[in-house]
Amino acid sequence: MFLINGQFPGPLIQANWGDWVEVTVTNNIQAPEEGTSLHWHGLLQAGTQWQDGVPGVSQCPIAPGETYTYRFRADQFGSSMYHAHYSAQYTAGVYGAMITYGPTQLDYDIDVGPVIVSDWNHIPYFSIVQNVMTMNMSEYPTYSDSGLINGRGRFDCSKPSYGQSFNDSNWLASNYPSTLQWSCVDDAQRSQFRFQSGKTHRLRLMNVGADGFQRFSIDGHTMTVIALDYVPVQPYTTDSIMLGISQRADVLITADASSTSSFWMRSELLNAATCGGLAPPGINEFPIFAEVYYEDADTTLEPVSTTTVKSTSCNNAPIDITQPEYVIPPSTQPFYQDLVLTMTVNDTGSWEWEINGQTYRADYNNPLLYDAADGQTSFPSDPQYNLYNFASNTSVVLNITNATPFPHPIHMHGHNFYVLNVGGVGAPWDGSTVNPTNPLRRDVQIVPPLGFIAIQFEANNPGIWPLHCHVAWHLSGGWYINVMSQPELLTIPAGERDLTCKAWDAWTAKNVVDQIDSGS
């Protein structure tokens, strides 16, 4: 796996709303060497579009042995993460939490900090990407074999990888590579959290997984949701919350039990196939545990609490109850664009995820943002860039139809989009908007299997902005478009491109980049 400053997850980055943040990244990845970059998930990067951290769009990768300093404004407040945006590299450990402190609509006593839930694969990420890009995807299933809360979890050491997901010894013998070896520790320490009786605690939930949708809860407690992604919402109460990959939720929990109490924190791990109804019960469907102890509880004893959560949905909460705290009505008379998600096998026998019949592939040596700043606004000879130029349109609606039997967390860079409507299997979007004067705003929304989402964004942030599925393997397969808006208003400091591209061009002149996927 990869570490940041010797840590997993990486160091917590903290700022106040409006601060300038500087992060210096040195690429010491070896055996083999590869490029890297860091994306500051959910920040708008208005006025610093070149700091978004996407190789092939806003920068070249940081070459092996090289250093680059990101500098951007903390232009949103709340809870999020940073992660690598080079291939599926972040799934091997290149991520950490980021908190920007700002106002809150409800008071609380204790900020517990980040609660990072994630799935985990014991197979190296590049091996999984290699398998995903083949036709049968049989050697390394994309079903993660374990899960973590704040980087800690337990794995059944009596079974090889995928042991919690597959109990068929014949399957393991025929598919599990006997050459891979690792050490395993039984009864590893779980993450622990401390609550104080009578106090209200803020938990900053975030899913930084590869494929696993997460249903989060704490036994015996309800939670009040106050923010989704970076957008404060009108508070509502629930006993569990669904987090698609890269989604965040800020919740308040009041410790209303006795001071000697302890409870299980659990996040039920569900992969895309399970959520699509295509996996048998129990296949990659298991809880991840952490321990919650009140101030006088005996921390040498594990909790014995049970869950009462009844939810079986893999979808986000209904958008009619998730209204933003601050009302910003969407613009009228937007431009409409239909997008249809499909998957296919190409002529080489590789799986591709396509939008409107086209897959995406990055050119690491040619960041598109700099072409746009120089006046190039179309790339007809390079359809793999999958670029949609919305030109001077000031507001755009994307009607996204999911023609696959899997759910997908749809993320857009540089914007908090409006979620106009969401639908499951059945009729397409009829053009109606839920809460038309105050629809939900966020930067990631789950589109249901064989369903749709209709989202709208205000094109007030000039640049080229990725829109993609955040399931790592779907993104590797090319499920991605570039959204260009207001390119004539885009300006980039002189010499900025050379800060990453000069070293990358020199490195790739002597080394072959093993880019077997989309690159993002």
C-alpha positions in Angstrom: 0.0 0.0 0.0 1.0 3.7 -0.2 1.5 6.0 2.8 1.5 9.8 3.1 4.1 11.0 5.5 4.3 7.4 6.8 0.6 7.5 7.7 -2.6 5.8 6.7 -5.0 7.6 6.3 -2.9 10.6 5.4 -2.5 13.6 7.7 -5.6 15.6 8.5 -5.6 19.0 6.8 -7.4 21.7 8.7 -8.3 25.3 7.7 -10.8 28.1 8.4 -13.3 29.1 5.7 -11.5 31.5 3.4 -7.9 30.5 4.3 -5.3 29.9 1.7 -4.0 26.3 1.9 -0.5 25.2 0.7 0.3 21.5 0.4 3.7 20.4 -0.9 3.7 16.9 -2.5 6.8 14.9 -3.2 6.4 11.7 -5.3 8.5 9.0 -3.7 6.5 6.1 -5.1 8.8 3.3 -6.1 8.8 -0.3 -7.2 7.5 0.5 -9.7 7.8 4.3 -10.1 4.6 6.0 -11.2 3.1 9.5 -11.4 0.7 10.9 -8.8 -1.5 14.0 -8.1 -3.8 15.1 -5.3 -7.4 16.2 -5.8 -9.1 18.4 -3.1 -12.5 16.7 -3.3 -15.5 19.1 -3.4 -13.6 22.4 -3.3 -14.7 24.7 -6.1 -11.2 26.0 -7.1 -12.8 29.2 -8.5 -9.9 31.3 -9.6 -7.5 28.4 -9.1 -8.8 26.0 -11.6 -5.3 24.6 -12.3 -5.1 23.4 -8.7 -7.8 20.8 -9.0 -5.3 18.0 -9.2 -6.5 15.9 -12.2 -3.7 14.8 -14.5 -4.6 15.2 -18.1 -6.9 18.1 -17.3 -5.5 20.6 -14.8 -1.9 19.4 -14.6 0.6 16.7 -15.7 1.2 14.0 -13.1 3.9 14.8 -10.5 6.8 12.8 -11.9 8.7 10.3 -9.8 11.1 12.0 -7.5 9.6 15.4 -8.2 7.8 18.0 -5.9 4.9 20.2 -6.6 3.1 22.7 -4.3 -0.6 23.1 -4.5 -2.0 26.5 -3.3 -5.8 27.1 -3.2 -8.5 28.7 -1.1 -10.7 26.8 1.4 -13.7 28.1 -0.5 -16.2 25.7 1.1 -16.7 24.9 4.8 -17.4 21.5 6.2 -15.9 18.0 5.8 -14.2 16.4 2.9 -11.1 14.5 1.8 -8.2 14.7 -0.5 -7.1 11.8 -2.6 -4.9 10.8 -5.6 -6.5 11.2 -9.0 -4.0 9.1 -10.9 -5.6 5.8 -12.1 -7.1 4.0 -9.0 -4.1 4.9 -6.9 -6.1 6.4 -4.0 -7.6 2.9 -3.3 -4.1 1.8 -2.2 -4.0 4.4 0.6 -3.4 7.8 -1.0 -6.0 9.8 0.8 -6.8 11.7 4.0 -9.4 13.9 5.6 -9.8 17.7 5.2 -11.8 19.9 7.5 -12.7 23.5 6.9 -14.2 25.2 9.9 -17.1 27.6 9.4 -20.6 28.4 10.7 -23.1 25.8 11.9 -26.9 26.0 12.1 -27.0 23.8 15.3 -24.8 24.0 18.3 -22.8 21.0 19.5 -20.3 20.4 22.3 -17.6 18.1 20.9 -16.1 17.8 17.4 -15.2 14.2 17.1 -13.5 14.8 13.8 -13.3 12.6 10.7 -15.0 9.2 10.6 -13.6 7.7 7.4 -15.3 4.6 6.2 -13.9 2.6 3.4 -13.7 -0.8 1.8 -10.3 -2.4 1.4 -8.6 -4.9 -1.0 -5.6 -7.0 -0.1 -4.7 -7.3 -3.8 -2.5 -4.5 -5.2 -4.7 -1.8 -6.9 -2.9 -2.1 -10.2 -3.7 -5.9 -10.4 -7.4 -5.2 -9.9 -7.3 -2.5 -12.6 -5.6 -5.0 -14.9 -8.4 -7.5 -14.3 -11.2 -4.9 -14.5 -10.0 -4.0 -18.0 -10.3 -7.6 -19.3 -13.5 -9.2 -20.5 -14.3 -11.7 -17.8 -13.1 -9.9 -14.7 -12.6 -13.2 -13.0 -9.1 -13.3 -11.5 -9.5 -10.5 -9.0 -13.2 -9.7 -8.3 -13.9 -6.0 -7.7 -15.7 -7.0 -4.5 -13.6 -5.7 -1.7 -12.6 -8.3 0.9 -12.7 -6.1 4.0 -13.6 -2.7 5.4 -12.1 0.0 7.6 -13.1 2.8 9.9 -10.4 5.5 10.2 -7.9 3.0 8.7 -8.6 0.1 11.1 -10.5 -3.1 10.7 -10.4 -6.8 11.1 -9.9 -9.6 8.6 -10.4 -13.3 9.0 -6.8 -14.6 8.9 -7.9 -18.2 8.4 -9.1 -17.3 4.9 -7.2 -15.8 2.0 -8.3 -12.6 0.4 -12.0 -12.4 -0.4 -12.6 -14.9 2.4 -15.3 -12.8 4.0 -17.0 -12.5 0.6 -16.5 -16.0 -0.9 -16.7 -19.2 1.2 -16.4 -21.5 -1.8 -13.0 -23.3 -1.5 -13.2 -24.4 -5.1 -13.6 -20.8 -6.3 -10.7 -19.7 -4.2 -8.4 -22.5 -5.4 -9.2 -21.7 -9.1 -9.1 -17.9 -8.8 -6.8 -17.0 -5.9 -3.2 -16.5 -7.0 -1.1 -18.7 -4.7 2.0 -16.7 -5.4 0.7 -13.7 -3.4 1.8 -13.7 0.2 1.2 -11.5 3.2 1.1 -11.6 7.0 -2.2 -11.3 8.9 -2.8 -10.3 12.5 -5.8 -11.8 14.3 -7.9 -9.5 16.5 -6.3 -6.3 15.3 -7.3 -3.2 17.2 -10.4 -1.5 15.9 -10.9 2.3 15.9 -12.2 3.7 19.2 -14.3 6.8 19.9 -15.2 8.4 23.2 -18.5 10.0 24.0 -19.4 12.2 27.0 -22.7 11.7 28.7 -25.2 14.4 27.9 -23.0 16.1 25.3 -23.8 16.5 21.6 -21.0 15.3 19.3 -20.3 16.2 15.7 -19.1 13.4 13.5 -17.7 14.1 10.0 -18.6 11.0 8.0 -16.9 10.3 4.7 -16.7 7.3 2.4 -13.3 7.1 0.7 -13.7 3.6 -0.7 -13.2 2.0 -4.1 -16.5 0.2 -4.7 -18.3 -0.1 -1.4 -21.5 1.8 -0.6 -21.7 2.3 3.2 -24.8 2.4 5.5 -23.6 4.1 8.7 -25.1 3.9 12.2 -24.3 3.7 15.9 -26.3 1.2 17.9 -28.8 2.8 20.3 -28.4 6.3 18.8 -30.1 8.5 16.3 -28.3 11.2 14.4 -29.3 14.6 13.2 -27.9 15.3 9.7 -26.7 19.0 9.3 -24.7 18.8 6.0 -24.4 16.7 2.9 -21.1 17.0 1.1 -20.2 20.7 1.6 -23.8 22.0 1.8 -25.6 22.6 5.1 -29.1 21.2 5.1 -32.2 21.7 7.1 -31.6 19.3 10.0 -33.4 15.9 9.9 -33.2 12.9 12.1 -32.4 9.3 11.1 -31.0 6.1 12.5 -28.7 5.4 9.6 -27.3 7.2 6.5 -26.2 5.8 3.1 -22.8 7.1 1.9 -21.9 6.4 -1.8 -18.2 6.5 -2.6 -16.8 10.0 -2.0 -20.0 11.3 -0.3 -19.8 13.1 3.1 -22.3 13.8 5.8 -22.0 15.9 9.0 -24.1 14.5 11.8 -24.9 15.4 15.4 -25.3 12.6 18.0 -26.3 13.3 21.6 -24.8 10.8 24.1 -28.0 10.1 26.1 -27.0 6.7 27.7 -25.3 6.2 31.1 -21.6 7.0 31.5 -20.6 3.4 31.6 -22.2 2.5 28.3 -20.5 1.2 25.2 -21.9 0.7 21.7 -20.9 -0.6 18.3 -20.3 1.9 15.5 -21.1 0.0 12.3 -20.9 0.7 8.6 -22.6 -1.9 6.5 -20.5 -2.5 3.4 -22.4 -3.1 0.2 -20.8 -3.3 -3.2 -22.3 -2.2 -6.5 -23.3 -5.7 -7.6 -25.1 -6.2 -4.3 -26.9 -2.9 -4.5 -27.9 -3.8 -8.1 -29.4 -7.1 -7.0 -26.8 -9.1 -9.0 -24.8 -10.7 -6.1 -26.1 -13.5 -3.9 -26.9 -12.5 -0.3 -23.8 -12.3 1.8 -21.4 -11.6 -1.1 -19.5 -8.6 0.0 -22.3 -7.5 2.4 -21.0 -7.3 5.9 -20.6 -4.8 8.7 -17.4 -2.9 9.6 -17.1 -2.2 13.3 -15.6 0.5 15.6 -16.0 0.9 19.3 -17.8 3.8 21.1 -17.2 4.1 24.8 -18.7 6.6 27.2 -16.4 8.3 29.7 -16.7 5.6 32.5 -17.0 2.5 30.3 -14.6 -0.4 30.6 -12.6 -0.1 27.4 -11.2 -3.7 27.9 -14.6 -5.1 27.1 -16.1 -5.1 23.6 -19.6 -3.6 23.2 -22.5 -6.1 23.1 -25.1 -3.8 21.6 -27.3 -4.8 18.6 -28.6 -2.8 15.7 -32.2 -1.9 15.1 -31.6 -0.3 11.7 -34.1 -1.7 9.2 -33.1 0.1 6.0 -32.1 -2.0 3.1 -31.9 0.8 0.5 -28.6 1.6 -1.3 -29.9 5.0 -2.4 -29.4 8.4 -0.8 -32.1 9.8 1.5 -35.2 11.0 -0.4 -34.4 14.5 -1.8 -37.7 15.9 -0.6 -36.3 15.8 3.0 -32.8 17.0 2.2 -33.3 20.7 1.5 -30.4 23.1 1.8 -30.4 25.4 4.8 -29.6 28.4 2.6 -32.0 28.8 -0.3 -30.5 29.3 -3.8 -33.1 28.7 -6.5 -31.8 27.3 -9.7 -31.7 29.5 -12.8 -34.5 29.4 -15.3 -34.2 28.5 -19.0 -31.1 26.3 -18.7 -29.4 24.3 -21.6 -30.4 20.6 -21.5 -28.0 17.7 -22.2 -28.9 14.0 -22.1 -26.2 11.6 -20.9 -26.7 7.8 -21.1 -24.4 5.4 -19.1 -23.7 2.0 -20.7 -21.0 -0.6 -20.5 -19.6 -2.7 -23.4 -16.8 -4.9 -24.5 -14.5 -3.2 -27.1 -12.7 -4.9 -30.0 -9.7 -5.8 -27.8 -11.9 -7.7 -25.4 -11.7 -5.0 -22.7 -14.6 -3.7 -20.7 -15.4 0.0 -21.2 -17.8 2.2 -19.4 -19.3 4.7 -21.9 -21.3 7.9 -21.8 -23.3 8.5 -24.9 -21.3 5.7 -26.6 -17.8 7.2 -25.8 -15.3 6.2 -23.2 -12.6 8.5 -21.7 -8.8 8.3 -21.7 -6.5 11.0 -20.3 -3.4 12.2 -22.1 -1.1 12.8 -19.2 1.2 15.0 -21.3 -1.5 17.3 -22.5 -3.6 18.9 -19.7 -6.7 20.2 -21.5 -7.2 23.2 -19.3 -4.1 24.9 -20.8 -5.5 24.3 -24.4 -8.8 25.9 -23.3 -7.0 28.9 -21.9 -5.2 29.3 -25.2 -8.5 29.3 -27.1 -8.9 25.7 -28.2 -12.4 24.7 -27.3 -13.0 21.5 -29.3 -11.0 18.3 -30.0 -12.8 16.6 -32.9 -9.8 14.4 -33.6 -9.5 13.2 -30.0 -12.9 11.8 -29.0 -11.3 10.0 -26.1 -11.2 13.3 -24.2 -15.1 13.1 -24.0 -15.4 16.8 -23.8 -18.7 18.7 -23.7 -18.3 22.4 -24.5 -21.3 24.3 -23.0 -19.7 27.6 -24.2 -21.4 30.6 -22.9 -24.5 28.9 -21.5 -25.0 30.2 -17.9 -26.9 27.2 -16.6 -26.9 23.5 -17.7 -29.2 20.5 -16.9 -27.7 17.1 -17.2 -30.3 14.3 -17.6 -28.3 11.2 -16.7 -29.9 7.9 -17.5 -28.3 4.8 -16.0 -28.7 1.9 -18.5 -26.7 -0.5 -16.3 -27.9 -2.6 -13.4 -25.5 -1.0 -10.9 -25.8 2.2 -8.8 -23.2 4.9 -9.5 -22.1 7.8 -7.3 -21.9 10.7 -9.7 -19.3 13.4 -8.8 -18.8 16.8 -10.5 -15.7 18.9 -9.9 -15.8 22.6 -9.4 -19.6 22.8 -8.6 -22.3 22.1 -6.1 -25.0 21.0 -8.4 -28.7 21.0 -7.9 -30.4 17.5 -7.6 -33.6 18.2 -9.5 -35.0 14.6 -9.4 -34.0 11.0 -8.9 -35.8 7.9 -10.2 -35.4 4.2 -10.1 -36.3 1.5 -12.6 -39.2 2.7 -14.7 -40.1 5.7 -16.7 -37.4 8.3 -17.7 -37.3 11.8 -16.1 -40.5 13.7 -16.8 -38.9 17.1 -16.4 -40.3 17.8 -13.0 -38.2 19.1 -10.0 -38.5 18.1 -6.4 -38.5 21.2 -4.1 -38.2 23.5 -7.2 -37.5 26.6 -5.1 -34.9 24.9 -3.0 -33.6 21.7 -4.4 -30.8 19.7 -2.8 -27.3 20.9 -3.7 -24.2 18.7 -3.3 -21.3 17.4 -5.4 -22.0 13.6 -5.4 -25.4 11.9 -5.9 -26.1 8.2 -6.4 -28.0 7.3 -9.6 -30.0 4.1 -8.9 -29.7 1.0 -11.1 -31.5 1.4 -14.4 -32.7 4.8 -13.1 -31.9 8.4 -13.6 -30.8 11.6 -11.9 -31.4 15.1 -13.2 -28.9 17.6 -12.0 -28.3 21.3 -12.8 -25.2 23.4 -12.4 -24.6 27.1 -12.8 -21.8 27.6 -15.3 -20.2 30.4 -13.2 -16.8 28.7 -12.7 -14.9 28.9 -16.0 -12.8 25.9 -16.9 -12.9 22.2 -17.7 -14.4 20.1 -15.0 -14.5 16.3 -14.7 -17.9 14.6 -14.1 -17.5 10.9 -13.4 -18.6 7.9 -11.5 -16.6 7.6 -8.3 -16.5 3.8 -8.2 -12.8 3.4 -8.8 -13.1 0.6 -11.3 -15.9 2.3 -13.3 -13.7 5.4 -13.5 -10.8 3.3 -14.7 -13.0 1.9 -17.3 -13.7 5.4 -18.7 -17.0 6.5 -17.1 -16.1 10.2 -17.3 -16.7 13.3 -19.3 -15.1 16.8 -19.3 -17.4 19.7 -18.9 -16.2 22.9 -20.4 -17.9 26.2 -19.6 -17.1 29.9 -20.1 -13.6 29.1 -21.6 -13.1 32.7 -22.8 -13.0 33.8 -19.1 -10.3 31.3 -18.1 -6.8 32.7 -17.3 -3.9 30.7 -15.9 -0.6 32.1 -14.5 2.3 32.1 -16.9 4.6 29.1 -16.5 2.1 27.1 -14.4 2.0 24.2 -16.9 5.8 23.8 -16.7 5.7 23.2 -13.0 4.5 19.6 -13.5 4.7 19.0 -17.2 8.4 19.8 -17.8 9.5 17.1 -15.4 6.8 14.7 -16.6 7.7 15.2 -20.2 11.3 14.5 -19.4 10.5 11.4 -17.4 8.1 9.9 -20.0 10.8 10.5 -22.7 12.8 7.8 -21.0 10.1 5.7 -19.4 7.0 4.0 -20.7 3.9 4.8 -18.7 1.8 1.7 -18.1 -1.5 3.5 -18.6 -3.9 0.5 -19.0 -7.0 2.4 -18.0 -8.6 5.8 -18.3 -5.8 7.3 -16.2 -8.1 9.0 -13.7 
